[in-house]
């Protein structure tokens, strides 16, 4: 009887753990539509157990402001044209983003973030409310942010026509790189 109960206990434990192990053994990918409110023209993509700080003077220095991307090891800040309402599409890819034609975007920047916990989050600012929580394979990721309709935003309004496409994929490299720079006319 005790042996049979032990077998059931082991079976139940395996059934509970197997989905978690399976989720981390495959490379999850997917598309997420984001529609949320933030303030101060920024939001964040990070590891759920991030230790980096966005208040450091190097996070939003002049290079980061011009690139529209603040970075630390495990959290990135995305600079937006709109002060409040944000619309974005986030795509988790298995391989490098193949898009090379940036003509339809106002600004394109690439950076990296380490997602060690296997849980990626998108946070608003300043209260860091979790907008999205998704399982990813623990790894360093390259992140590319495409900004649309930035030039059409009135800085005195909370809402604008700007929107963003974010892609991330497993990849090395830590440098921030502007692929197409936005120039205010």
C-alpha positions in Angstrom: 0.0 0.0 0.0 2.8 2.4 0.9 4.6 1.5 -2.3 1.6 2.2 -4.4 1.0 5.7 -2.7 4.7 6.5 -3.3 4.3 5.6 -7.0 1.2 7.9 -7.3 3.1 10.7 -5.5 6.0 10.4 -8.0 3.6 10.2 -10.9 1.8 13.4 -9.8 5.1 15.2 -9.2 6.2 14.3 -12.7 3.0 15.4 -14.2 3.3 18.8 -12.5 6.9 19.3 -13.3 6.9 18.0 -16.9 5.1 21.1 -18.5 7.6 23.5 -16.8 10.6 21.4 -18.0 9.1 21.1 -21.5 8.5 24.9 -21.7 12.1 25.7 -20.9 13.5 23.1 -23.2 11.9 24.5 -26.3 12.4 27.9 -27.8 9.2 29.7 -27.2 8.1 32.3 -29.7 5.1 34.3 -30.3 3.5 37.6 -31.1 2.0 39.9 -28.5 -0.1 43.0 -29.1 0.4 45.7 -26.4 -1.9 48.6 -25.7 -1.3 50.3 -22.4 -0.6 53.6 -20.6 2.8 54.8 -19.4 4.3 58.2 -18.7 7.4 60.2 -19.3 7.8 58.8 -22.8 9.2 55.4 -21.8 8.5 51.8 -20.9 10.7 48.8 -20.1 11.4 45.2 -21.3 13.2 43.2 -18.7 14.0 39.9 -16.9 11.4 39.3 -14.2 14.3 39.2 -11.6 16.1 42.2 -13.0 18.8 43.8 -10.9 19.7 46.7 -13.1 18.6 50.2 -12.3 17.0 52.7 -14.6 17.8 55.6 -12.3 21.5 55.4 -13.0 22.9 58.4 -14.9 24.3 56.1 -17.6 20.9 54.5 -18.3 19.3 57.5 -20.0 22.4 59.4 -20.9 22.6 61.5 -24.1 23.6 58.5 -26.2 20.7 56.5 -24.9 18.3 59.5 -25.5 19.5 59.9 -29.1 19.3 56.1 -29.7 15.9 56.0 -28.0 17.1 53.0 -26.0 18.4 52.8 -22.4 20.2 49.6 -21.5 21.6 47.7 -18.5 22.4 43.9 -18.3 18.8 42.8 -17.7 16.5 45.7 -18.4 16.1 48.0 -21.4 14.1 51.3 -21.6 12.3 52.1 -24.8 11.8 55.8 -25.5 8.5 56.7 -27.0 7.1 59.8 -28.7 3.8 59.7 -26.9 3.8 60.6 -23.2 1.0 58.2 -22.2 -0.8 55.8 -24.5 1.4 53.2 -26.2 0.6 50.7 -29.0 3.2 48.1 -29.8 3.7 44.6 -31.3 6.2 42.3 -29.7 7.6 39.3 -31.6 9.7 36.6 -29.9 11.7 34.9 -32.7 13.8 31.8 -32.8 16.4 33.3 -35.1 17.7 36.8 -36.0 15.2 39.3 -37.3 15.6 39.1 -41.1 14.1 42.6 -41.9 16.6 44.8 -43.7 14.3 47.4 -45.4 13.7 50.2 -42.8 12.2 52.7 -45.2 8.7 52.6 -43.6 10.1 53.3 -40.1 11.1 56.6 -38.5 13.7 55.0 -36.2 15.2 51.6 -35.7 17.6 50.6 -32.9 19.0 47.4 -31.6 20.4 46.4 -28.2 20.5 43.4 -25.9 19.0 42.1 -22.7 19.7 39.1 -20.6 16.6 37.1 -19.6 18.2 34.7 -17.1 15.0 33.7 -15.2 13.2 32.7 -18.4 10.4 35.1 -17.7 10.3 38.3 -19.8 8.2 41.3 -18.6 7.1 44.5 -20.2 6.6 47.3 -17.6 5.1 50.7 -17.7 6.6 53.8 -16.0 6.9 55.0 -13.3 4.9 52.4 -11.3 6.4 49.4 -13.2 3.0 47.7 -13.6 3.4 44.4 -15.5 1.9 44.8 -18.9 3.1 41.5 -20.3 4.7 38.4 -18.7 5.9 35.7 -21.0 8.0 32.5 -20.8 11.2 32.6 -22.8 14.3 30.4 -22.9 16.8 31.8 -20.5 19.5 33.5 -22.6 20.9 36.8 -23.8 18.6 38.3 -26.5 19.1 40.8 -29.2 16.2 43.3 -29.2 15.2 45.5 -32.2 12.8 48.4 -31.8 11.1 49.8 -34.9 9.4 53.2 -34.3 6.5 54.4 -36.6 4.9 57.8 -36.9 7.2 59.4 -34.4 7.2 62.7 -36.3 3.4 63.1 -36.1 3.2 63.2 -32.3 2.4 66.5 -30.5 4.6 66.5 -27.4 1.9 68.4 -25.5 -0.6 65.5 -25.9 -0.7 62.2 -24.0 -1.8 60.3 -27.1 -0.1 60.2 -30.5 -0.1 58.2 -33.7 3.2 56.6 -32.9 3.5 52.8 -32.5 6.3 50.3 -32.1 7.3 46.9 -33.3 9.7 45.0 -31.0 11.5 41.8 -32.1 13.8 39.8 -29.9 15.7 36.6 -30.6 18.5 34.6 -28.8 21.8 36.2 -29.7 25.1 37.6 -28.4 26.4 41.1 -28.6 25.8 43.8 -26.0 26.3 47.0 -27.9 23.5 49.4 -28.7 23.3 50.1 -32.5 21.1 52.7 -34.3 20.2 51.1 -37.7 18.1 54.1 -38.8 18.1 57.4 -36.9 15.1 59.6 -36.4 15.7 63.2 -37.3 13.1 65.8 -36.3 12.3 68.0 -39.3 
